[in-house]
């Protein structure tokens, strides 16, 4: 007890030396357990650049890793149980001012701040080498949470968060550290924990620097060892559970949970609550897949090029990855041997990754690309609009997502058991979840339907043994995001997309505001994203690419055939059902030649008209209002 009191007094002296005026109207010794039993892991604390003043940042443009303020759950209260922390009363009042820190400012890096139990943190400015930090040798700046602290709460400031000398603002940005627990990155407010907001952005909205930080976090996760979800390789082990037979309509909820766990693991590795996974809306590049930014060396690498067939290979075209290294696996069929040529990645996020104990192509992250086109985004929206039943949407998205896996990318991605080895898996599945979220918003807002349950959903998810409906989530019309898990939400997931070159909400709002009436592809795409096209209007949009029906049917066969947990009879039946659905749904009523480069890339003509009212806030699914 005496040691604790002496340490507290020494801390006051340090603050005075830093130019901080420290006034206490009534003094109570701290709880000495804070010194002997620290509860915050050392890895949570991030050491900034050592400067006493945070780096100035541009506050006009939001960072891809800057989260929105905390939100309150709006899901039905009957399905909720809430965890709170009881706040105790103290007579301690502390006032500080500082000439060294000029608010408002921005936190240039995530800061872990450890506040002793029972001590009021209102208005305290955390200075360099302050005893309020977990380690007095750590240099950091920031503000403490504007309320009393109990249970030795760790207050973590997210990189880029704007902080001012207003304790309401300060409290809004104070969140639990990214530690993978139930409290992971949740805002600390009113003695309890709110929901973490996760805004996932389309890959074209990411800057090079933002993706570089994301890639560094994924690579850090890759070299870690441990059980799921604390190492990258553990995701490969768990993934087959998402495709087991007799699991009901679980594809979308199961992979939503799987993606959520990966994103949480990346945030933990990066020590950044604002870092989310990117998604790629490949349907917006349906006619130009291999020219996408996705394949750049500073993204996911492995851009494929077409090699024209020659007499040596019976004039059959092939696809190569010039930046990769060729690897050949030999399939021995007994009566003959078949060589399978793949390409090990030598650039991009997974460049040089290896798998211990494997040989041949399986030792590296490899791909077997091929020619491929997919359906246009309006045709996807048309299906999501006209299908109110969750079971139908779950099956259809499951079926169409196979083409990117098994036909276009191939290699590791083309095998159910190994697909998460290639990090493009998570980029693709973020799109899968984004389609699910769009359907939930549209059917909730415009259809008036309940999209958080279904008649056949009363079951548990394989491996997780949690209710399937928990990971359907609840679409909040006030927060405009998906609350997860439904019974006791910890996070709210939202998506922001690009429309040709910019954010959908911005481009559409600008056109309306300035009265631009030109029927540009960008504006028409905005109308599609905003749900302004009726089903008939969306279906009748003229295509500029031939129907990729046969490619999708090949995807069905190639992908499902790798599901080793299913019997041959079950696989054949599943392939037949998948291919029939592709015959029924991947069709175009009208096909014309493109008149512009954008029309060739998007695979549709931009001369249509949509007349329905837009979804709220003038933005695409999950874009937070200003």
Backbone torsions as a table, in degrees:
resi	resn	phi	psi	omega
1	UNK	NA	-41.9	179.2
2	UNK	-65.6	-39.6	178.4
3	UNK	-60.9	-42.4	179.5
4	UNK	-61.7	-43.0	-179.1
5	UNK	-66.3	-41.5	178.4
6	UNK	-63.3	-39.9	179.5
7	UNK	-64.5	-39.6	179.8
8	UNK	-64.8	-43.0	179.1
9	UNK	-64.7	-39.6	177.8
10	UNK	-62.3	-36.0	178.2
11	UNK	-62.7	-40.5	178.0
12	UNK	-61.3	-38.6	179.5
13	UNK	-65.6	-39.1	178.4
14	UNK	-63.1	-41.2	179.4
15	UNK	-62.8	-40.6	179.6
16	UNK	-63.8	-39.2	179.3
17	UNK	-64.3	-27.5	179.5
18	UNK	-84.1	1.7	178.9
19	UNK	89.8	16.1	-179.5
20	UNK	-96.4	129.9	177.0
21	UNK	-85.8	118.9	-172.9
22	UNK	-115.4	115.3	-177.6
23	UNK	-122.9	130.7	179.1
24	UNK	-125.6	120.5	179.6
25	UNK	-76.9	-32.8	176.9
26	UNK	-148.7	133.5	-172.0
27	UNK	-112.5	130.2	173.4
28	UNK	-122.9	135.3	177.8
29	UNK	-61.2	146.4	-179.1
30	UNK	-75.6	165.9	173.3
31	UNK	-71.5	115.7	-173.1
32	UNK	-69.6	-11.8	179.4
33	UNK	-64.8	-19.6	-179.9
34	UNK	-64.5	-26.3	-178.6
35	UNK	-87.6	-29.4	-175.8
36	UNK	-96.5	-20.8	-176.4
37	UNK	-133.0	66.1	177.5
38	UNK	-62.9	134.6	-175.6
39	UNK	-104.2	-9.8	-177.8
40	UNK	-92.3	125.3	179.3
41	UNK	-58.6	144.7	-177.7
42	UNK	-61.4	-30.4	-175.6
43	UNK	-69.9	-14.2	179.9
44	UNK	-69.5	-32.7	-176.8
45	UNK	-75.5	126.7	178.3
46	UNK	-109.1	129.1	179.9
47	UNK	-90.0	116.2	177.3
48	UNK	-66.5	-166.5	-172.9
49	UNK	-73.1	-2.3	-180.0
50	UNK	92.4	-2.5	179.5
51	UNK	-81.4	148.1	-179.7
52	UNK	-82.2	-14.4	179.7
53	UNK	-116.5	127.7	178.5
54	UNK	-59.8	149.5	179.9
55	UNK	-64.4	136.6	175.0
56	UNK	-68.6	139.5	179.9
57	UNK	-132.1	155.5	178.5
58	UNK	-72.6	115.7	-177.7
59	UNK	-91.7	2.3	-178.8
60	UNK	-84.4	-23.2	-178.7
61	UNK	-121.1	127.4	-178.4
62	UNK	-71.9	139.0	175.5
63	UNK	-73.0	152.0	176.9
64	UNK	-67.2	-15.1	-179.4
65	UNK	-114.3	18.3	178.0
66	UNK	-98.3	118.8	-176.9
67	UNK	-79.8	163.6	175.8
68	UNK	-82.2	165.8	178.0
69	UNK	-61.3	163.9	-177.8
70	UNK	-62.2	152.5	177.9
71	UNK	-124.6	162.4	178.4
72	UNK	-108.8	136.4	-177.8
73	UNK	-61.9	139.1	177.1
74	UNK	-117.8	10.9	-179.6
75	UNK	-71.7	162.2	-178.4
76	UNK	-53.8	126.6	-176.2
77	UNK	-63.9	-21.8	-178.3
78	UNK	-68.7	-15.9	-178.6
79	UNK	-104.2	13.0	-171.9
80	UNK	-115.6	146.0	164.6
81	UNK	-131.9	129.0	-171.8
82	UNK	-111.9	136.0	176.1
83	UNK	-98.2	126.3	179.5
84	UNK	-130.3	163.5	177.0
85	UNK	-114.5	129.0	-178.3
86	UNK	-75.2	132.9	179.8
87	UNK	-97.2	130.9	179.0
88	UNK	-95.4	164.4	-177.6
89	UNK	-100.6	141.2	178.0
90	UNK	-137.4	157.6	179.7
91	UNK	-97.9	6.8	-176.3
92	UNK	-82.7	129.7	175.9
93	UNK	-126.0	126.6	-175.1
94	UNK	-124.2	133.3	178.4
95	UNK	-126.2	132.6	178.4
96	UNK	-137.2	147.9	171.5
97	UNK	-133.2	160.3	-178.2
98	UNK	-147.8	134.0	175.3
99	UNK	-90.6	-6.3	-176.8
100	UNK	-89.8	-22.0	-177.3
101	UNK	-117.1	124.2	-173.9
102	UNK	-110.2	91.7	178.8
103	UNK	-72.7	159.2	-5.8
104	UNK	-76.8	151.8	178.3
105	UNK	-144.9	-173.3	178.7
106	UNK	-123.6	143.9	174.8
107	UNK	-78.1	119.2	-174.6
108	UNK	-80.3	-14.7	-179.3
109	UNK	-155.8	153.7	179.4
110	UNK	-58.3	134.1	-177.1
111	UNK	-126.0	127.3	175.1
112	UNK	-95.2	121.5	-177.3
113	UNK	-120.2	126.8	-176.5
114	UNK	-107.5	117.7	-176.6
115	UNK	-108.2	128.2	179.9
116	UNK	-62.3	146.0	-178.8
117	UNK	-61.7	139.4	176.4
118	UNK	83.5	-3.7	-177.4
119	UNK	-95.7	130.0	177.4
120	UNK	-72.4	129.8	-177.6
121	UNK	-105.6	10.2	-174.7
122	UNK	-62.7	118.0	173.7
123	UNK	76.6	1.4	-177.7
124	UNK	-70.8	132.4	174.8
125	UNK	-95.2	119.3	-179.6
126	UNK	-80.8	119.0	-176.3
127	UNK	-106.3	173.2	178.2
128	UNK	-55.3	134.2	176.7
129	UNK	59.2	24.9	-179.5
130	UNK	-72.3	146.1	178.1
131	UNK	-71.1	-8.3	176.8
132	UNK	-73.8	-13.5	175.8
133	UNK	-80.4	162.2	179.8
134	UNK	-66.2	-30.9	-178.3
135	UNK	-134.3	122.4	-175.1
136	UNK	-67.5	-10.7	179.1
137	UNK	-89.2	-5.7	-178.5
138	UNK	-85.6	132.7	178.6
139	UNK	-98.5	127.3	178.1
140	UNK	-159.5	164.9	176.1
141	UNK	-132.9	155.0	177.2
142	UNK	157.8	-176.3	178.1
143	UNK	-115.2	146.8	176.1
144	UNK	-84.0	162.5	178.8
145	UNK	-62.9	136.4	-173.2
146	UNK	-81.2	50.5	173.6
147	UNK	-161.8	175.4	179.7
148	UNK	-68.1	150.9	-175.7
149	UNK	-112.0	132.0	175.4
150	UNK	-123.5	156.7	177.6
151	UNK	57.8	32.0	175.0
152	UNK	54.5	49.6	-175.8
153	UNK	-61.5	134.7	174.8
154	UNK	-91.4	121.7	-179.5
155	UNK	-101.5	119.5	-172.9
156	UNK	-117.1	125.2	178.8
157	UNK	-97.9	128.9	-177.7
158	UNK	-77.4	141.3	178.0
159	UNK	-56.1	131.5	178.0
160	UNK	89.7	-7.1	-178.8
161	UNK	-69.2	132.5	178.1
162	UNK	-83.5	129.2	179.9
163	UNK	-123.8	140.5	178.5
164	UNK	-130.1	171.7	-177.4
165	UNK	-85.2	45.8	177.4
166	UNK	-124.3	115.5	-170.4
167	UNK	-65.2	-22.0	175.3
168	UNK	-67.2	-43.6	176.4
169	UNK	-65.2	-42.1	-179.5
170	UNK	-60.1	-47.8	-178.6
171	UNK	-62.6	-33.5	-178.5
172	UNK	-64.4	-24.8	-177.3
173	UNK	-103.8	6.4	-179.4
174	UNK	-92.4	116.1	-176.6
175	UNK	-129.5	158.5	175.8
176	UNK	-66.4	146.7	-177.9
177	UNK	-62.5	158.1	177.8
178	UNK	-77.4	83.6	-173.8
179	UNK	-115.7	2.9	178.0
180	UNK	79.7	3.6	179.0
181	UNK	-86.4	-176.6	177.4
182	UNK	-62.2	-24.0	-178.3
183	UNK	-95.6	5.3	-176.1
184	UNK	-45.6	115.2	172.1
185	UNK	59.1	18.6	180.0
186	UNK	-86.4	139.1	-179.3
187	UNK	-65.1	140.0	179.4
188	UNK	-98.0	114.7	-177.2
189	UNK	-153.1	140.4	175.4
190	UNK	54.3	37.4	176.3
191	UNK	74.7	7.4	-179.9
192	UNK	-136.5	-162.0	-177.4
193	UNK	-129.0	128.6	178.4
194	UNK	-90.4	-159.1	180.0
195	UNK	-100.7	137.1	172.6
196	UNK	-75.1	135.5	174.3
197	UNK	-95.6	130.5	177.4
198	UNK	-121.8	109.7	179.1
199	UNK	-102.9	109.6	-178.4
200	UNK	-93.9	128.2	-174.9
201	UNK	-109.5	148.0	177.8
202	UNK	-63.7	145.3	-170.7
203	UNK	-57.2	-29.2	179.9
204	UNK	-71.0	-15.0	179.6
205	UNK	-89.8	-4.6	-179.1
206	UNK	-86.5	136.6	173.5
207	UNK	-82.5	165.1	178.2
208	UNK	-59.2	-41.7	-177.5
209	UNK	-67.5	-39.9	178.9
210	UNK	-63.4	-42.9	-179.5
211	UNK	-70.6	-31.7	177.7
212	UNK	-60.8	-41.1	177.9
213	UNK	-67.1	-40.3	177.7
214	UNK	-62.6	-45.6	-179.3
215	UNK	-62.7	-37.9	178.8
216	UNK	-63.4	-39.5	179.0
217	UNK	-66.8	-42.1	179.5
218	UNK	-65.2	-40.5	178.6
219	UNK	-67.0	-33.1	175.1
220	UNK	-65.6	-41.5	177.9
221	UNK	-64.4	-34.0	-178.5
222	UNK	-63.2	-36.8	-175.9
223	UNK	-88.8	-2.7	178.4
224	UNK	-81.3	151.5	177.8
225	UNK	-117.0	144.7	179.6
226	UNK	153.2	170.8	-179.5
227	UNK	-75.0	165.5	177.2
228	UNK	-57.9	135.9	1.2
229	UNK	-106.1	35.5	-172.1
230	UNK	-95.3	8.7	174.0
231	UNK	-146.0	151.8	-177.6
232	UNK	-63.4	-46.0	-174.7
233	UNK	-64.4	-22.3	179.7
234	UNK	-66.2	-24.1	179.1
235	UNK	-68.7	-34.6	176.3
236	UNK	-62.9	-40.3	-178.4
237	UNK	-64.5	-38.6	-174.5
238	UNK	-82.8	-28.2	-169.8
239	UNK	-55.7	-38.5	-179.6
240	UNK	-55.3	-22.4	177.8
241	UNK	-64.2	-17.7	179.6
242	UNK	-82.2	-0.7	-178.0
243	UNK	-133.8	29.1	179.7
244	UNK	-79.1	150.3	179.2
245	UNK	-69.9	160.8	175.7
246	UNK	58.5	35.8	179.9
247	UNK	-107.7	7.6	178.0
248	UNK	70.7	-163.4	-178.4
249	UNK	-79.8	64.8	-171.3
250	UNK	-103.5	-5.6	-173.3
251	UNK	-54.4	-53.6	-176.8
252	UNK	-68.4	-49.1	178.4
253	UNK	-63.4	-38.9	-178.3
254	UNK	-63.5	-46.6	-178.3
255	UNK	-74.2	-23.4	172.5
256	UNK	-64.6	-43.3	177.2
257	UNK	-65.1	-43.4	-179.1
258	UNK	-60.1	-46.2	179.2
259	UNK	-65.7	-39.7	178.6
260	UNK	-60.3	-42.8	179.2
261	UNK	-65.8	-39.0	178.0
262	UNK	-64.7	-44.9	179.7
263	UNK	-61.3	-40.8	177.4
264	UNK	-62.1	-42.3	179.5
265	UNK	-64.4	-37.8	178.2
266	UNK	-67.1	-42.5	177.4
267	UNK	-60.7	-39.9	179.2
268	UNK	-65.7	-43.0	179.6
269	UNK	-65.4	-38.3	-178.8
270	UNK	-82.4	-14.0	-172.1
271	UNK	54.8	45.6	-174.2
272	UNK	-143.0	109.3	-179.9
273	UNK	-70.0	-18.7	-177.7
274	UNK	-89.4	-5.6	-178.1
275	UNK	-81.2	126.9	177.7
276	UNK	-125.7	167.7	178.8
277	UNK	-80.0	141.9	173.4
278	UNK	-78.5	161.8	170.2
279	UNK	-130.1	157.3	-179.8
280	UNK	-120.8	113.7	174.9
281	UNK	-81.5	82.4	-176.8
282	UNK	-63.4	-20.9	179.3
283	UNK	-66.1	-20.6	177.2
284	UNK	-82.3	-3.4	175.8
285	UNK	-129.2	34.1	-173.3
286	UNK	-57.3	-32.5	-177.7
287	UNK	-96.6	5.0	-174.0
288	UNK	-152.1	47.5	-171.6
289	UNK	-54.5	-48.8	-170.7
290	UNK	-80.5	-0.9	174.9
291	UNK	-97.9	5.1	-176.8
292	UNK	-67.4	155.5	174.7
293	UNK	-62.7	-20.9	-178.2
294	UNK	-54.2	-37.2	-172.6
295	UNK	-89.0	4.7	-179.7
296	UNK	-65.4	153.6	179.3
297	UNK	-58.5	-28.4	179.7
298	UNK	-95.7	16.8	171.2
299	UNK	-124.1	-109.7	-177.0
300	UNK	-103.8	-4.3	173.9
301	UNK	64.4	-179.0	173.6
302	UNK	77.1	34.8	177.9
303	UNK	-62.1	130.0	-177.6
304	UNK	-97.9	147.6	176.3
305	UNK	-126.9	150.2	-178.3
306	UNK	-86.1	135.2	176.1
307	UNK	-113.6	117.8	-177.6
308	UNK	-63.2	141.2	179.1
309	UNK	-65.6	152.0	179.8
310	UNK	-132.2	-179.9	-179.2
311	UNK	-63.2	-30.5	-178.1
312	UNK	-64.5	-31.7	-179.3
313	UNK	-118.1	33.0	176.0
314	UNK	59.7	31.2	176.1
315	UNK	59.0	32.7	176.4
316	UNK	-95.3	123.8	178.7
317	UNK	-66.5	150.2	176.9
318	UNK	-137.5	171.3	-179.5
319	UNK	-126.7	135.9	-178.8
320	UNK	-126.3	161.1	175.1
321	UNK	-116.1	95.1	-175.0
322	UNK	-57.1	-30.3	-178.4
323	UNK	-85.5	-5.3	-178.4
324	UNK	-99.7	179.4	175.9
325	UNK	-115.2	135.5	-175.5
326	UNK	-72.7	137.4	172.6
327	UNK	-132.9	146.3	-175.2
328	UNK	-126.2	124.5	171.9
329	UNK	-105.1	137.9	-179.7
330	UNK	-105.5	122.6	177.3
331	UNK	-97.7	113.4	-178.0
332	UNK	-90.9	109.7	179.9
333	UNK	-93.9	4.8	-178.8
334	UNK	91.5	-63.1	-180.0
335	UNK	-84.9	-13.0	177.7
336	UNK	-163.1	161.0	177.0
337	UNK	-114.9	134.2	-177.6
338	UNK	-115.5	126.7	177.6
339	UNK	-89.2	130.4	177.1
340	UNK	-113.2	113.7	-178.0
341	UNK	-90.9	125.1	176.5
342	UNK	-125.7	176.9	-177.3
343	UNK	-132.7	117.5	175.1
344	UNK	-74.2	136.0	-178.8
345	UNK	-73.4	130.4	176.9
346	UNK	-121.1	2.9	173.7
347	UNK	-142.3	170.1	-179.4
348	UNK	86.3	-174.6	-173.0
349	UNK	-56.7	-39.8	-174.9
350	UNK	-100.3	20.9	-178.6
351	UNK	-57.3	126.2	175.2
352	UNK	77.3	4.1	178.2
353	UNK	-63.4	141.7	177.7
354	UNK	-130.0	161.0	179.1
355	UNK	-121.5	112.8	-176.6
356	UNK	-58.9	134.9	176.0
357	UNK	90.5	-17.9	-180.0
358	UNK	-86.5	160.2	178.1
359	UNK	-130.1	167.9	178.0
360	UNK	63.3	-145.1	-177.2
361	UNK	-66.9	-26.4	-178.2
362	UNK	-72.8	-8.7	178.7
363	UNK	-75.0	-24.2	-179.8
364	UNK	-114.7	172.4	167.6
365	UNK	-81.7	113.3	-173.0
366	UNK	-124.7	156.4	179.4
367	UNK	-132.1	154.5	174.0
368	UNK	-131.3	78.5	-173.8
369	UNK	-70.9	159.7	175.5
370	UNK	-151.7	170.2	176.5
371	UNK	-63.5	141.8	179.7
372	UNK	-169.3	142.5	172.3
373	UNK	-132.2	156.6	-179.6
374	UNK	-125.2	174.6	-177.3
375	UNK	-75.7	163.6	-176.0
376	UNK	-77.6	158.0	-180.0
377	UNK	-62.6	-41.5	176.7
378	UNK	-57.8	-34.3	179.5
379	UNK	-70.0	-31.3	175.4
380	UNK	-68.0	-46.4	179.4
381	UNK	-60.5	-40.3	179.6
382	UNK	-58.7	-42.6	179.5
383	UNK	-66.7	-43.9	-178.8
384	UNK	-63.5	-33.7	179.7
385	UNK	-72.6	-40.5	-172.4
386	UNK	-88.9	1.9	-177.5
387	UNK	-117.4	97.1	-178.2
388	UNK	-81.2	-18.7	-176.9
389	UNK	-84.1	129.7	179.7
390	UNK	-60.8	-41.0	-177.7
391	UNK	-57.7	-40.1	179.3
392	UNK	-66.7	-42.2	178.8
393	UNK	-66.9	-41.2	-179.9
394	UNK	-59.4	-45.6	-179.1
395	UNK	-68.1	-44.0	-174.9
396	UNK	-66.7	-46.0	179.4
397	UNK	-64.3	-38.5	175.7
398	UNK	-57.4	-45.1	-176.8
399	UNK	-68.9	-45.2	-176.0
400	UNK	-74.7	-23.2	-177.3
401	UNK	-71.7	-17.4	-177.0
402	UNK	-65.8	-28.4	-176.0
403	UNK	-62.7	-43.8	177.7
404	UNK	-63.0	-39.2	179.4
405	UNK	-62.0	-60.4	-163.3
406	UNK	-96.9	-21.5	-175.5
407	UNK	-107.0	-53.5	-172.5
408	UNK	-77.2	-48.2	-178.7
409	UNK	-92.0	-53.1	178.2
410	UNK	66.2	-165.4	-178.7
411	UNK	66.2	-132.3	177.2
412	UNK	-57.1	-42.0	-177.6
413	UNK	-61.8	-25.3	-176.0
414	UNK	-84.8	2.7	-178.7
415	UNK	-120.2	123.0	-177.7
416	UNK	-53.1	-41.4	-174.1
417	UNK	-73.5	-24.2	-174.4
418	UNK	-115.8	-4.4	-169.4
419	UNK	-55.0	-36.9	179.5
420	UNK	-68.2	-8.6	176.0
421	UNK	-58.6	-35.0	178.9
422	UNK	-90.2	118.2	-176.7
423	UNK	-61.6	-12.7	176.1
424	UNK	-68.2	-15.4	173.5
425	UNK	-53.2	-48.0	-175.1
426	UNK	-73.9	-30.4	173.8
427	UNK	-62.6	-43.8	-179.0
428	UNK	-69.5	-42.2	-177.8
429	UNK	-74.7	-19.9	170.9
430	UNK	-67.7	-33.6	173.2
431	UNK	-66.4	-42.4	177.8
432	UNK	-56.1	-46.8	179.7
433	UNK	-69.1	-32.1	177.9
434	UNK	-64.7	-39.1	176.0
435	UNK	-64.5	-41.2	177.2
436	UNK	-60.0	-44.7	-179.9
437	UNK	-64.8	-39.5	178.9
438	UNK	-62.7	-43.9	178.5
439	UNK	-60.6	-43.6	-179.4
440	UNK	-63.1	-42.6	179.7
441	UNK	-66.0	-49.1	-176.4
442	UNK	-61.2	-48.7	-176.3
443	UNK	-70.1	-27.5	176.4
444	UNK	-74.8	-48.7	-174.3
445	UNK	-76.1	-46.7	-174.3
446	UNK	-97.5	-28.8	-178.5
447	UNK	-95.1	-14.5	-178.9
448	UNK	65.2	27.4	-175.8
449	UNK	-99.6	159.0	170.9
450	UNK	-87.8	117.2	-176.6
451	UNK	-109.0	16.2	-179.1
452	UNK	-110.7	11.2	178.5
453	UNK	-157.5	168.3	175.2
454	UNK	-160.2	159.2	-176.2
455	UNK	-58.7	-30.7	-176.6
456	UNK	-105.1	17.5	-174.8
457	UNK	-98.1	6.2	-178.3
458	UNK	-82.9	71.2	-179.6
459	UNK	-154.1	176.8	-178.7
460	UNK	-108.0	157.0	177.1
461	UNK	-80.0	134.7	178.2
462	UNK	-61.3	144.4	-178.0
463	UNK	75.8	-51.6	-177.3
464	UNK	-75.3	-29.4	-177.9
465	UNK	54.1	42.9	176.1
466	UNK	-120.5	155.3	-178.8
467	UNK	-57.5	133.1	178.0
468	UNK	-56.2	-42.7	-176.5
469	UNK	-65.5	-25.9	176.5
470	UNK	-57.2	-36.9	-175.4
471	UNK	-102.0	7.0	159.7
472	UNK	-71.7	-33.6	-179.9
473	UNK	78.5	174.0	-179.0
474	UNK	-124.8	120.3	179.2
475	UNK	-78.1	118.0	-179.5
476	UNK	-91.2	118.2	180.0
477	UNK	-72.1	-22.3	178.9
478	UNK	-86.7	-40.9	179.3
479	UNK	-88.0	-15.3	-179.4
480	UNK	54.0	53.3	177.4
481	UNK	-159.0	169.4	-178.1
482	UNK	-96.8	115.7	-179.7
483	UNK	-80.9	128.7	-177.1
484	UNK	-136.2	144.4	-18.9
485	UNK	-70.9	161.0	-169.5
486	UNK	-63.2	-38.2	-174.7
487	UNK	-74.3	-26.5	-179.9
488	UNK	-155.2	77.4	-169.0
489	UNK	-62.9	131.3	175.7
490	UNK	-106.4	-25.6	-176.5
491	UNK	-139.9	160.8	174.4
492	UNK	-129.0	119.6	-172.0
493	UNK	-101.2	133.4	177.9
494	UNK	-140.2	163.7	-176.9
495	UNK	-129.3	143.3	173.5
496	UNK	-126.6	128.6	-175.0
497	UNK	-112.8	170.3	177.0
498	UNK	-107.4	147.8	176.2
499	UNK	-120.1	95.3	-176.0
500	UNK	67.3	-71.1	-175.5
501	UNK	-130.5	-11.2	-175.7
502	UNK	-143.8	-176.2	-179.3
503	UNK	-70.1	140.1	-177.7
504	UNK	-59.5	-49.1	-175.4
505	UNK	-61.2	-39.1	-179.4
506	UNK	-69.1	-48.5	-175.2
507	UNK	-64.0	-40.9	-178.7
508	UNK	-68.5	-44.6	-179.3
509	UNK	-61.9	-39.4	179.5
510	UNK	-64.5	-42.4	-178.9
511	UNK	-63.5	-41.3	179.5
512	UNK	-67.0	-41.7	-175.7
513	UNK	-66.0	-42.2	-176.6
514	UNK	-92.3	-1.8	174.9
515	UNK	74.0	28.1	178.1
516	UNK	-74.5	123.6	-174.7
517	UNK	-106.8	1.0	-177.7
518	UNK	-64.6	137.3	-178.3
519	UNK	-83.1	67.9	-179.8
520	UNK	-79.1	159.8	177.9
521	UNK	-61.6	-36.6	-178.0
522	UNK	-64.2	-45.7	-179.2
523	UNK	-66.0	-40.2	-178.9
524	UNK	-67.3	-34.7	177.4
525	UNK	-67.9	-35.9	174.9
526	UNK	-58.3	-44.2	-178.8
527	UNK	-61.2	-39.7	178.4
528	UNK	-64.6	-48.1	-178.6
529	UNK	-63.1	-31.6	-178.7
530	UNK	-82.7	3.0	179.6
531	UNK	70.1	27.4	-177.8
532	UNK	-85.5	-9.5	178.9
533	UNK	-94.7	130.4	172.1
534	UNK	-68.3	167.6	179.4
535	UNK	-56.6	-46.3	-178.2
536	UNK	-65.4	-39.0	177.9
537	UNK	-64.8	-40.7	-180.0
538	UNK	-67.9	-41.1	-179.0
539	UNK	-66.3	-33.7	-175.2
540	UNK	-84.7	0.1	177.9
541	UNK	-63.4	129.8	-175.7
542	UNK	-72.0	131.1	179.5
543	UNK	-87.4	156.0	175.1
544	UNK	-117.8	5.0	177.0
545	UNK	-125.1	153.2	175.2
546	UNK	-69.8	153.0	-179.6
547	UNK	-59.4	129.4	179.4
548	UNK	-87.1	25.6	-175.3
549	UNK	-52.3	-47.1	-176.4
550	UNK	-67.0	-34.2	177.2
551	UNK	-64.9	-41.9	178.5
552	UNK	-65.9	-37.4	178.5
553	UNK	-66.2	-37.0	174.7
554	UNK	-63.9	-39.9	177.1
555	UNK	-58.9	-42.1	177.2
556	UNK	-54.8	-50.9	-174.8
557	UNK	-67.7	-45.5	-176.1
558	UNK	-66.9	-41.0	-176.3
559	UNK	-73.1	-50.7	-175.6
560	UNK	-66.8	-30.0	-179.3
561	UNK	-64.8	-17.6	180.0
562	UNK	-90.9	0.7	-178.7
563	UNK	-80.2	84.6	-173.4
564	UNK	-67.1	-18.1	-179.0
565	UNK	-79.4	-5.2	178.5
566	UNK	-102.3	153.1	175.7
567	UNK	-75.4	162.4	178.3
568	UNK	-58.2	-42.1	-179.2
569	UNK	-63.7	-42.7	180.0
570	UNK	-66.3	-42.4	178.7
571	UNK	-61.9	-45.0	-179.5
572	UNK	-62.4	-41.1	178.9
573	UNK	-65.7	-40.0	-179.8
574	UNK	-67.5	-39.8	177.6
575	UNK	-62.8	-44.6	-179.4
576	UNK	-61.5	-42.9	179.6
577	UNK	-65.8	-40.7	179.6
578	UNK	-63.9	-45.8	-178.5
579	UNK	-66.7	-35.1	176.9
580	UNK	-64.8	-40.9	179.1
581	UNK	-65.4	-35.5	176.7
582	UNK	-65.1	-40.0	176.3
583	UNK	-59.6	-37.7	-174.6
584	UNK	-81.6	-27.3	-170.2
585	UNK	-116.1	-27.2	-178.4
586	UNK	-90.6	75.1	-179.0
587	UNK	-135.0	151.4	175.6
588	UNK	-120.8	131.9	179.4
589	UNK	-73.9	-37.1	-177.1
590	UNK	-136.1	137.8	177.0
591	UNK	-130.9	127.6	178.2
592	UNK	-133.3	166.5	175.4
593	UNK	-73.0	140.5	178.1
594	UNK	-67.4	145.8	178.6
595	UNK	-102.5	-15.9	179.1
596	UNK	-135.3	161.1	178.5
597	UNK	-61.6	-38.2	179.5
598	UNK	-62.0	-38.4	179.9
599	UNK	-66.4	-32.8	177.8
600	UNK	-68.7	-39.6	-179.3
601	UNK	-71.7	-42.0	-176.9
602	UNK	-80.0	-18.4	-178.1
603	UNK	68.1	29.3	171.3
604	UNK	-155.3	152.6	176.8
605	UNK	-76.8	146.7	-174.4
606	UNK	-104.5	34.5	-177.2
607	UNK	-112.7	18.5	-178.0
608	UNK	-88.1	172.3	-180.0
609	UNK	-134.3	131.0	176.7
610	UNK	-115.3	140.5	-169.9
611	UNK	-123.6	1.4	-178.6
612	UNK	-79.8	161.8	177.1
613	UNK	-72.1	146.9	-178.0
614	UNK	-77.1	163.2	172.3
615	UNK	-65.6	158.4	-175.5
616	UNK	-57.3	155.4	174.2
617	UNK	70.0	4.2	175.7
618	UNK	62.1	32.6	179.1
619	UNK	-139.5	164.3	-179.8
620	UNK	-77.1	173.3	-169.6
621	UNK	-46.5	120.2	172.2
622	UNK	82.6	5.3	177.1
623	UNK	-76.8	121.3	-176.6
624	UNK	-66.6	139.1	178.8
625	UNK	-67.2	156.8	179.3
626	UNK	-60.2	NA	NA
